[in-house]
C-alpha cells in the first residue's frame, strides 16, 4: 500500500459484518482489505472492488 488515503471510492460495506474464515460475508473483502481500506489508494480500492465482482460471478 502506498499510504496515500483516498476517499473517492465508497466502501463496499453493507453493514452485514460476519466473517467466514478471513472473508466478510457481507462485503466480500478479506480482513486485511477491510483494515487497509481507509488508507488505500483509488487503484488499490478499484482492484479490491474488481476482485469482489469476479468472486460474485464465481
Order of alpha helices (4+ residues) and beta strands (2+ residues): beta-beta-alpha-alpha
